Amino acid sequence: MVDVDCPVCGATASIGVPHDAAITAVSSEPDAAPNANDDSKTRRIRCPDGHELYVTFG
């Protein structure tokens, strides 16, 4: 598991990503997450305060 900070409130949320992946963006908007790399993926999670986060990794 990797910890990321919520861009809305700063709370810490955890997400599981592959061992060889690096997180490239954390956003509160789905369209704000970059998708320049065909190998990147974006997952939607919620922080402990209920805000939706879009975590892009590749």
Helices and strands as residue ranges (DSSP letters): E 2-5, E 12-15, E 23-27, G 30-32, E 41-46, E 52-57
